[in-house]
Amino acid sequence: MDIFGSFALLLAFLAAVYAFAAGLIGIYTRRQLLTKSARHAGMAVFGLVALAVASLEYFFFTDNFSMAYVAAHSNRALPGFYKFAALWSGQEGSLLWWSFLLAMFAFLALFLNRKRHPELMPWVGVILAGVQIFFLTLNNFVANPFNVIAGTDSSGALHLATLAQGSGLNPLLQYPEMVIHPPMLYLGYTGFTVPFAFALAALLGRYPGEKWIHITRRWTMVAWCFLGVGILLGAHWAYAVLGWGGYWEWDPVENAALLPWITGTAFLHSVMMQEKRGMMRVWNVWLVFCTFMLCILGTFLTRAGIVNSVHAFAESQIGGWFVGFLAIVLAVCLLAWYKNRDYLRSDNQLDSLVSRESSFLFNNLILLAACFAVLWGTLFPVLSEWVTGSKISVGPPFFDKVNVPIALFLLFLTGVGPLLAWRKTSFDALKRNFAWPLGLALIAGAVAFALGFRNFYAWVCLVLSVFVTLTIASEFYRGARVISARDHVNIVSAVGELTMRNTRRYGGYIVHFGMVLILVGIAGRAFSLDIQKQVSVGQSLTIGPYTLVCQNFDSPSNANYSSQRATIEVFRNGKSEMMLYPERRLFSASQVTETIVAIESSPLRDLYVVYSGIDPSTNKPVIHAFVNPLVKFIWFGGIVVILGTGLAMFPERSAALVIRTATESSWGDAIAAGSGATPALGSPSARSGKSYMRRKDNSDES
């Protein structure tokens, strides 16, 4: 089977090389048969890599410890659930998993578009094959997961060796979410390859108009959503497993995942300016290029061993390969842009600073400022070591100081954007649309201040969150009110009808609301409490409204680990509410000790209890407890973001043709809300200016 898996990987590499070479020749010779065969070879890579993945998983489930990778990341007592996840727990297997997901995306892109865009798809196939060649080179010749363990006999001849037991899976990864978290991240990373391929192909082939934007919007949203889910799952894993009471520490590998998500967010917003006004073409192309390169950079940081992180793989020489690949990608992108820069000229210019276009532009500038700040803080220790010979670390205070104001300004723009019109917004429209949401938000802020809400950033976050929520609610209400009056249905049914008529726009609003919830949850960190105390059986500690009484210590165990566990009874207002069981596990195969956190979660706060072990100086158990307000909002906000993204990709119910006046300034009127209603010829909106026609289905934001 090891030969079978290795052979499948080698065939996949050869198929990718053929798809790349034959595709290029087919493009320049215009031989359609050659182009078609290149596409088929590109699609065949997926099947071949899938065979290699299946082969490696077979070794895990049969405990074949003659395979070096299996012996290093599994053992006989490891539950089958984690034997599946062990595939991506190390350098070689995770690169194979990357190649598998990349091949899957390439297959889908080529198959779904096999009869469309004949001038664009050959270039897309070549670019996808080029990226696959790099990763399959690593799989075959640099980090092959099918290497075997061999020993020498007395004559010096090599013989296959089989270990009786493996080293076991890293205990940090023996948590259910770790079966889901890495695949989500990899789906995001590899998914951004498809928009990159389409953008570069459109530039190289000088594909007309904005078609590549329409083709790749859903691909980009899928990758963006997967990456966001991966980031949130990673945060939840850190919260539930590492035992430090938090979920985000600005770890270099965490930052590396955040960077392409930020630039992907910027692209999803600025692309609307290109669709609506033919603006920011150069900007959008480079946003796609940078997002893909940041995905590769994040992979480099994780695997090169140049940063200290609980998420990083061991130090290896593979980093140089990623640096070389990044250099090639950057050179190709620069050359393609330079040779075809005239193709990217904008059709229009910015008409006013008070317009929808300007809000998107400011949004992009702020997002890129955040990206640069995170990138600089992440790479500064590495750069300082290269320049001065000593590593200067950059900790959470730097990232918080820079990024908290940026996040709040982005939150403000999230509320402002829907209230601005394209081209120019009048003062009357601003006053009409901003007055009541801003007024109610300030009232909410005054009430919070009177109740003791004193942290400045948390107070600003509260005010802006109320403001954004009200602007989103008003957009739904205005359009639904018109549909309700016209069709004689209740307001809830009208909201559903309105949403399904413009899923892209209203799905975007739901995504924005999800981000509001996430930022509210993050703001709750300002009010966290924690206490650490030595306790014996019968003793207690108090934190916030809770009193924790230690009832017992025991030592449950199984074939995979032994543990020390505390039994904690939780009292609130003098009444017993629950029992919590924090523990520390010693894993038999790796002899590594890990913390298992006990969490009691409610919508308003989490009680987070850690058994920190025995204090060697007093021989007493140590309990560390936290009260973390509003953490639940982060996880719930993530679910809302996923639902909104899915809705934004859902086909619209109809593509009604509507009439709109050129002087209309607000999204809140019935026509802009997508109601499909046409103003009467004698109405003020029909008389106010020159009318023009537009298609509703491509009119608004995601």
C-alpha positions in Angstrom: 0.0 0.0 0.0 2.9 2.4 0.6 4.0 1.8 -3.0 0.4 2.3 -4.1 0.1 5.7 -2.3 3.5 6.9 -3.5 2.7 5.9 -7.1 -0.6 7.7 -7.0 1.1 10.9 -5.8 3.7 10.6 -8.5 1.0 10.1 -11.2 -0.8 13.1 -9.8 2.4 15.2 -10.2 2.9 14.0 -13.8 -0.8 14.8 -14.6 -0.4 18.3 -13.2 2.8 18.9 -15.2 1.0 17.7 -18.4 -2.0 19.9 -17.6 0.3 22.9 -17.2 2.4 22.3 -20.3 -0.4 21.1 -22.6 -2.6 23.9 -21.5 0.0 26.5 -22.4 0.7 24.9 -25.8 -3.0 24.6 -26.5 -3.6 28.3 -25.7 -0.8 29.5 -28.0 -1.5 27.1 -30.8 -5.3 27.3 -30.4 -5.6 23.5 -30.6 -8.8 22.7 -28.8 -8.1 19.0 -28.5 -4.9 19.7 -26.6 -6.7 22.2 -24.4 -9.4 19.6 -23.6 -6.9 17.0 -22.8 -5.1 19.4 -20.5 -8.4 20.0 -18.7 -9.0 16.3 -18.3 -5.5 15.9 -16.9 -6.1 18.7 -14.4 -9.3 17.0 -13.3 -7.6 13.6 -13.0 -5.2 15.0 -10.3 -8.1 15.0 -7.9 -8.8 11.3 -8.2 -5.1 10.4 -7.9 -4.5 12.5 -4.8 -7.7 11.1 -3.3 -6.2 7.6 -3.7 -3.1 8.7 -1.9 -5.1 10.1 1.0 -7.2 6.9 1.2 -4.0 4.9 1.2 -2.5 6.9 4.1 -5.7 6.7 6.1 -5.7 2.9 5.7 -2.3 2.8 7.4 -3.6 4.8 10.3 -6.7 2.6 10.8 -4.6 -0.7 10.5 -1.9 0.6 13.0 0.8 0.1 10.4 3.8 1.4 12.4 6.3 0.6 9.6 5.2 3.9 8.1 7.2 6.7 9.7 4.3 9.2 9.5 1.8 6.8 11.2 4.3 5.8 13.9 4.9 9.5 14.7 1.3 10.6 14.9 -0.8 7.6 16.1 -0.9 4.7 18.5 -3.1 1.6 19.0 -5.1 3.1 21.8 -6.0 6.3 19.8 -9.7 6.5 19.2 -10.7 6.0 15.5 -12.2 9.5 15.5 -8.7 10.9 16.0 -6.9 8.4 13.7 -8.8 10.1 10.9 -7.7 13.6 12.0 -4.1 12.4 12.5 -3.8 12.6 8.7 -3.2 16.4 8.9 -1.5 16.5 12.4 2.0 16.6 11.0 4.0 18.3 8.2 3.8 15.6 5.5 0.2 14.6 6.0 -1.1 18.2 6.2 0.7 19.0 2.9 -1.0 15.9 1.4 -4.4 17.1 2.8 -3.7 20.6 1.3 -3.0 19.0 -2.1 -6.2 17.0 -1.8 -8.4 20.0 -1.1 -6.6 22.1 -3.8 -7.2 19.3 -6.3 -10.9 19.1 -5.2 -11.4 22.9 -5.8 -9.5 22.7 -9.1 -11.7 19.7 -10.2 -14.9 21.6 -9.4 -13.8 24.8 -11.1 -12.8 22.9 -14.3 -15.8 20.6 -14.3 -18.5 23.2 -13.6 -17.1 25.6 -16.2 -16.2 23.0 -18.8 -18.7 24.4 -21.4 -18.4 28.0 -20.4 -15.9 30.8 -20.9 -13.8 29.1 -23.6 -11.4 32.0 -23.8 -10.8 32.1 -20.0 -10.9 28.5 -18.8 -7.7 27.3 -20.5 -5.7 30.0 -18.6 -7.5 29.1 -15.4 -6.5 25.4 -15.9 -2.9 26.3 -16.5 -2.7 28.5 -13.3 -4.4 25.9 -11.1 -2.0 23.2 -12.5 0.9 25.5 -11.7 -0.1 25.8 -8.1 -0.7 22.0 -7.9 2.8 21.3 -9.3 4.4 23.2 -6.4 2.5 21.3 -3.7 2.8 17.9 -5.4 6.5 18.5 -5.7 6.6 18.9 -1.9 4.5 15.7 -1.5 6.7 13.6 -3.7 10.2 14.9 -3.2 10.4 17.0 0.0 7.9 15.8 2.6 6.6 12.4 1.4 4.1 10.9 3.9 4.8 7.4 2.6 8.3 7.0 3.9 8.9 3.8 5.8 11.0 2.9 8.8 14.1 0.8 7.9 16.9 -0.7 9.9 20.2 -2.4 9.0 21.3 -5.9 9.7 24.9 -7.1 10.5 25.8 -7.0 6.9 24.6 -3.4 6.5 21.6 -4.2 4.3 18.4 -2.2 4.9 15.3 -4.0 6.0 11.8 -2.8 6.7 11.2 -2.3 10.4 7.9 -2.3 12.3 7.4 -0.6 15.7 5.2 -2.3 18.2 3.6 1.1 19.2 3.5 4.6 17.8 4.3 7.9 19.5 0.6 8.9 19.6 -1.3 12.0 18.4 -0.3 15.3 19.9 -2.6 15.7 23.0 -3.5 19.2 22.0 -5.1 17.8 19.0 -7.2 15.2 20.9 -10.2 17.4 21.0 -13.3 17.0 18.8 -13.1 20.4 17.2 -9.6 19.6 15.9 -11.2 17.1 13.5 -13.0 20.1 12.0 -10.8 23.2 12.6 -7.8 22.4 10.3 -9.9 21.2 7.4 -11.9 24.5 7.6 -8.7 26.5 7.5 -7.3 24.5 4.6 -10.6 24.8 2.7 -10.3 28.6 3.1 -6.6 28.7 2.1 -7.0 26.4 -0.9 -10.3 27.9 -1.9 -8.7 31.3 -2.5 -6.7 29.7 -5.2 -9.7 29.6 -7.5 -10.4 33.4 -7.4 -6.6 33.9 -7.8 -6.6 31.7 -10.9 -9.6 33.5 -12.5 -8.2 37.0 -11.8 -4.7 36.1 -13.2 -6.3 34.3 -16.1 -8.6 37.4 -16.9 -5.5 39.6 -16.8 -3.3 37.3 -19.0 -6.1 36.6 -21.5 -7.4 40.2 -21.3 -10.9 38.8 -20.7 -13.5 41.5 -21.5 -15.6 43.4 -18.9 -16.3 42.3 -15.4 -17.2 38.7 -16.1 -14.4 37.2 -14.1 -15.8 39.2 -11.1 -19.2 37.6 -11.4 -17.7 34.1 -11.9 -15.6 34.2 -8.9 -17.8 36.1 -6.4 -19.3 32.8 -5.0 -15.9 31.1 -5.0 -14.5 34.0 -3.0 -17.4 33.9 -0.5 -17.1 30.2 0.0 -13.3 30.4 0.7 -13.9 33.5 2.9 -16.6 31.7 4.9 -14.5 28.5 5.4 -11.5 30.5 6.5 -13.7 32.5 8.9 -15.2 29.3 10.4 -11.7 27.9 10.7 -10.5 31.0 12.6 -13.5 30.9 15.0 -13.1 27.1 15.6 -9.4 27.7 16.3 -10.4 30.4 18.8 -12.9 28.1 20.5 -10.3 25.3 20.6 -7.8 27.7 22.3 -10.5 28.7 24.7 -11.6 25.2 25.6 -8.3 23.4 25.6 -5.3 25.6 26.4 -6.7 26.6 29.8 -5.5 30.2 29.9 -9.0 31.7 30.0 -8.9 33.4 26.6 -9.5 32.7 22.9 -7.2 35.0 21.0 -3.6 35.8 22.0 -2.4 37.3 18.7 -0.3 34.2 18.1 1.8 34.4 14.9 -0.1 31.5 13.3 -3.5 32.9 14.4 -2.5 36.1 12.7 -1.4 34.3 9.6 -4.9 32.9 9.2 -6.5 36.3 9.9 -4.5 38.2 7.2 -6.0 36.6 4.0 -9.5 36.8 5.7 -9.0 40.6 6.1 -7.9 41.1 2.5 -10.7 38.8 1.3 -13.2 40.9 3.2 -11.8 44.0 1.5 -12.2 42.4 -1.9 -15.8 41.3 -1.3 -16.7 45.0 -0.6 -14.6 46.8 -3.2 -15.7 44.4 -6.0 -19.1 46.1 -5.8 -17.5 49.3 -7.0 -16.2 47.5 -10.1 -19.5 45.9 -10.8 -21.6 49.1 -10.4 -19.2 51.8 -11.6 -16.3 50.1 -13.4 -13.9 51.4 -10.7 -11.0 50.0 -8.7 -10.0 47.3 -11.3 -6.3 47.4 -10.4 -7.1 47.5 -6.7 -9.4 44.4 -7.0 -7.0 42.4 -9.0 -4.2 43.1 -6.5 -6.5 42.3 -3.6 -7.1 38.8 -5.0 -3.3 38.4 -5.7 -2.4 39.5 -2.2 -5.0 37.3 -0.6 -3.6 34.2 -2.3 0.0 35.2 -1.4 -1.0 35.8 2.2 -2.4 32.2 2.2 1.0 30.9 1.1 2.8 33.2 3.6 0.6 31.8 6.4 1.5 28.3 5.4 5.2 29.3 5.3 5.1 30.7 8.8 3.4 27.6 10.1 5.9 25.2 8.6 9.3 27.1 8.5 9.8 27.1 12.3 10.7 30.8 12.3 7.9 31.8 14.7 7.1 30.4 18.2 3.5 29.1 18.2 1.6 26.3 19.8 0.0 25.9 16.3 3.3 25.7 14.3 5.0 22.5 13.0 8.5 21.7 14.0 11.3 23.6 12.4 12.3 22.2 9.0 14.0 23.2 5.8 10.7 23.3 3.8 10.3 27.1 4.4 12.8 27.9 1.6 10.5 26.2 -0.9 7.6 28.4 0.1 9.8 31.5 -0.2 10.8 30.5 -3.7 7.2 29.8 -4.7 6.1 33.2 -3.3 8.8 34.9 -5.3 7.6 33.2 -8.5 4.0 34.1 -7.8 4.8 37.7 -7.1 7.0 38.0 -10.2 4.2 36.5 -12.4 1.6 38.8 -10.9 3.8 41.9 -11.4 4.6 41.0 -15.0 1.0 40.2 -15.9 -0.1 43.5 -14.4 2.6 45.6 -16.0 1.9 44.1 -19.5 -1.8 44.5 -19.2 -2.2 47.6 -17.0 -4.1 49.5 -19.7 -6.8 46.8 -19.6 -7.5 47.7 -15.9 -8.3 51.4 -16.4 -11.3 52.6 -14.5 -14.4 53.8 -16.3 -15.4 56.4 -13.6 -14.0 58.5 -10.9 -15.1 59.2 -7.3 -17.8 61.8 -7.5 -18.2 62.7 -3.8 -16.7 61.8 -0.4 -20.3 61.4 0.9 -21.3 58.4 -1.2 -21.4 54.7 -1.2 -18.2 54.5 -3.2 -16.3 56.5 -0.6 -17.6 54.3 2.2 -16.3 51.2 0.3 -13.0 53.0 -0.3 -12.6 53.9 3.4 -13.6 50.4 4.3 -10.8 49.0 2.2 -8.2 51.4 3.4 -9.0 50.6 7.0 -9.0 46.9 6.4 -5.6 47.1 4.7 -4.3 49.2 7.6 -5.3 46.5 10.0 -3.7 43.9 7.7 -0.5 45.8 7.6 -0.5 46.3 11.4 -1.0 42.6 12.0 1.5 41.6 9.4 4.2 44.0 10.7 3.6 42.9 14.3 3.8 39.2 13.3 7.0 39.5 11.3 8.8 42.1 13.4 10.4 39.5 15.7 11.7 37.6 12.7 13.0 40.8 11.0 14.6 42.1 14.2 16.5 38.8 14.6 17.7 38.9 11.0 18.9 42.5 11.3 20.2 42.8 14.9 20.7 39.1 15.9 18.3 39.3 18.8 14.5 38.6 18.6 12.3 41.5 19.8 8.9 40.1 20.6 5.6 41.9 19.9 2.8 41.0 22.3 -0.9 41.4 22.6 -0.7 45.0 23.9 0.7 46.2 20.6 -2.0 44.5 18.5 -4.8 45.6 20.9 -3.6 49.2 20.8 -3.5 49.4 17.0 -6.4 47.2 16.0 -9.1 48.0 18.6 -9.6 51.6 17.2 -9.5 50.2 13.6 -12.2 47.6 14.4 -14.4 50.3 15.9 -14.1 52.5 12.9 -14.9 49.6 10.7 -18.0 49.0 12.8 -19.0 52.6 12.3 -18.6 52.2 8.5 -20.7 49.1 8.6 -23.6 51.2 9.8 -22.9 54.2 7.6 -22.6 52.3 4.3 -26.3 51.3 3.8 -27.4 54.8 4.4 -25.4 56.4 1.6 -26.3 56.5 -2.0 -24.2 55.8 -5.1 -22.4 58.8 -6.6 -23.5 61.4 -4.0 -25.7 61.7 -0.9 -27.6 64.9 -0.1 -27.6 66.5 3.3 -31.3 66.0 3.7 -30.9 62.3 3.1 -28.1 62.1 5.6 -30.2 63.8 8.3 -33.2 61.7 7.5 -31.4 58.4 7.6 -28.8 59.0 10.4 -30.8 61.0 12.9 -32.9 58.4 14.7 -30.4 55.4 14.7 -27.6 57.7 16.0 -29.9 59.3 18.5 -31.1 56.0 20.0 -27.5 54.6 20.0 -26.4 57.7 22.1 -29.3 57.2 24.5 -28.3 53.5 24.9 -24.7 54.7 25.6 -26.0 57.2 28.2 -28.0 54.5 30.0 -25.0 52.2 30.0 -22.7 55.0 31.4 -25.2 55.7 34.1 -25.2 51.9 35.0 -21.4 52.0 35.5 -20.2 51.2 32.0 -16.8 53.0 32.2 -14.4 51.3 29.9 -14.0 53.7 26.9 -13.6 51.2 24.1 -16.3 48.9 25.4 -18.7 51.9 25.7 -17.9 53.0 22.1 -18.4 49.4 20.9 -21.8 49.4 22.6 -23.0 52.7 21.0 -21.8 51.7 17.6 -23.3 48.2 17.9 -26.7 49.7 18.7 -26.3 52.1 15.8 -25.4 49.4 13.2 -28.1 47.1 14.4 -30.7 49.9 14.1 -29.6 50.8 10.5 -29.8 47.1 9.5 -33.2 46.7 11.1 -34.4 49.9 9.4 -33.4 48.6 6.0 -35.4 45.4 6.5 -38.3 47.3 7.9 -38.6 49.9 5.2 -38.7 47.5 2.3 -40.9 45.0 4.2 -43.4 47.7 5.1 -44.0 48.5 1.4 -44.4 44.8 0.4 -46.7 44.3 3.4 -49.0 47.2 2.3 -48.9 46.2 -1.4 -49.5 42.5 -1.0 -51.6 42.6 2.2 -49.3 40.2 4.1 -47.9 40.4 7.7 -44.6 42.1 8.2 -42.7 38.8 8.9 -43.8 37.3 5.6 -42.9 40.6 3.9 -39.4 40.4 5.4 -39.0 36.9 4.0 -40.2 38.0 0.6 -37.9 41.1 0.6 -34.9 39.0 1.6 -35.4 36.3 -1.1 -35.8 39.0 -3.8 -32.3 40.3 -3.1 -30.4 37.6 -1.2 -27.0 39.2 -1.9 -27.9 42.5 -0.3 -29.8 41.2 2.7 -27.5 38.3 3.2 -24.8 40.9 3.5 -26.8 42.7 6.2 -27.1 39.5 8.2 -23.3 39.0 7.9 -22.8 42.5 9.2 -25.1 41.8 12.2 -23.1 38.7 12.9 -19.9 40.8 13.0 -21.7 43.1 15.4 -22.3 40.2 17.8 -18.7 39.0 17.5 -17.4 42.5 18.4 -19.8 42.8 21.3 -18.5 39.5 22.6 -14.9 40.7 22.2 -15.7 43.9 24.1 -16.8 41.7 27.0 -13.1 41.0 27.7 -12.9 44.4 29.4 -15.0 43.0 32.3 -13.4 39.6 32.8 -12.5 38.4 36.3 -10.0 35.7 37.3 -8.7 34.2 40.6 -6.2 31.5 41.4 -6.1 29.7 44.8 -4.9 26.6 46.5 -7.8 24.6 47.8 -8.2 21.3 49.6 -11.3 19.2 49.9 -14.0 21.3 51.5 -12.4 24.6 50.9 -13.9 27.3 48.5 -13.1 30.3 46.5 -15.3 33.1 45.3 -15.4 34.9 42.0 -18.1 37.3 40.9 -21.5 35.9 41.7 -20.1 32.3 42.1 -18.7 30.3 45.1 -16.7 27.2 44.1 -16.4 24.5 46.7 -13.9 21.6 46.1 -15.7 18.4 46.9 -13.3 15.7 45.7 -10.2 14.7 43.8 -10.0 11.4 41.8 -7.9 9.8 39.1 -9.9 8.2 36.2 -7.9 6.7 33.4 -8.1 4.6 30.3 -5.7 3.0 27.8 -5.0 6.4 26.1 -4.4 8.5 29.2 -4.5 8.8 33.0 -5.8 11.9 34.7 -6.2 13.9 37.9 -9.7 15.4 38.3 -11.3 17.8 40.6 -15.0 17.8 41.5 -16.2 21.4 42.0 -19.6 22.3 43.3 -20.8 25.7 42.1 -23.0 27.9 44.3 -24.8 31.1 43.3 -26.7 33.2 45.7 -26.3 30.4 48.3 -27.9 27.8 46.0 -26.1 24.9 44.4 -26.3 25.2 40.6 -24.0 22.6 39.1 -21.0 20.3 39.3 -17.9 20.9 37.3 -15.0 18.5 36.6 -11.8 20.1 35.5 -8.9 17.7 35.0 -5.3 17.2 33.9 -4.5 14.3 31.6 -1.2 12.4 31.2 -1.2 10.8 27.7 0.5 7.4 27.8 2.1 7.3 24.4 3.6 10.8 24.4 3.9 11.3 28.2 2.6 14.9 27.8 0.2 16.5 30.3 -2.7 18.6 29.1 -5.5 20.6 30.7 -9.2 19.8 30.3 -11.2 22.9 31.1 -14.7 22.8 32.7 -16.9 25.6 31.4 -20.4 26.6 32.5 -21.7 28.8 29.7 -24.7 31.1 29.5 -25.7 33.9 27.1 -24.3 36.6 29.4 -21.2 35.0 30.9 -19.0 31.9 31.1 -17.7 30.4 34.4 -14.3 28.9 33.3 -12.5 26.6 35.8 -9.0 25.1 35.4 -7.4 22.4 37.6 -3.8 23.7 37.4 -2.2 20.7 39.2 -0.4 20.4 42.5 1.7 23.2 43.9 5.1 21.5 44.6 5.9 23.9 47.5 2.7 23.1 49.5 1.5 19.9 47.9 -2.0 21.4 47.6 -4.2 21.4 44.4 -4.5 24.8 42.6 -7.8 25.9 41.0 -7.8 28.8 38.6 -11.2 30.3 37.8 -12.4 33.0 35.3 -15.7 34.8 34.7 -15.8 35.8 31.0 -18.8 38.0 30.1 -20.4 37.8 26.6 -18.2 35.1 25.1 -21.2 33.3 23.9 -21.9 36.3 21.6 -18.7 35.4 19.6 -19.7 31.9 18.8 -23.3 32.8 18.1 -22.1 35.7 15.9 -20.1 33.3 13.9 -23.2 31.1 13.2 -25.0 34.3 12.1 -22.1 35.1 9.7 -22.3 31.6 8.2 -26.0 31.9 7.7 -25.7 35.3 6.1 -23.0 34.1 3.8 -25.1 31.2 2.7 -28.1 33.4 2.1 -25.9 35.9 0.0 -24.9 33.0 -2.3 -28.5 31.7 -2.6 -30.2 32.4 -6.0 -32.7 35.3 -5.9 -36.3 34.5 -6.3 -36.8 36.8 -9.2 -35.0 39.4 -11.3 -37.7 42.0 -11.6 -37.2 45.0 -13.7 -37.7 48.2 -11.7 -37.8 51.9 -12.4 -35.7 54.2 -10.2 -35.1 58.0 -10.3 -31.6 59.3 -10.8 -31.9 61.7 -7.8 -32.9 59.0 -5.4 -30.5 59.0 -2.5 -31.6 56.4 0.1 -31.5 52.7 0.1 -34.4 52.8 2.5 -37.1 53.6 -0.1 -39.3 50.9 -1.6 -37.6 50.7 -4.9 -34.1 50.4 -3.4 -35.3 47.8 -1.0 -36.1 45.5 -4.0 -39.8 45.5 -3.5 -40.4 45.5 -7.2 -43.0 48.3 -6.8 -43.0 51.0 -9.5 -43.9 54.5 -8.5 -47.1 55.9 -10.0 -46.5 58.4 -12.8 -47.9 61.2 -10.7 -45.9 60.4 -7.6 -43.1 62.7 -6.4 -40.5 60.0 -7.0 -41.6 59.7 -10.6 -41.6 63.5 -11.2 -38.3 64.2 -9.3 -35.9 63.6 -12.1 -34.9 61.5 -15.0 -35.6 57.8 -14.7 -33.4 54.9 -15.7 -33.8 51.1 -15.8 -31.7 48.7 -13.9 -31.7 44.9 -13.1 -32.5 44.3 -9.4 -30.5 41.1 -9.2 -27.1 42.7 -9.7 -27.8 45.9 -7.9 -26.7 45.6 -4.3 -24.0 44.5 -2.0 -23.1 41.1 -0.5 
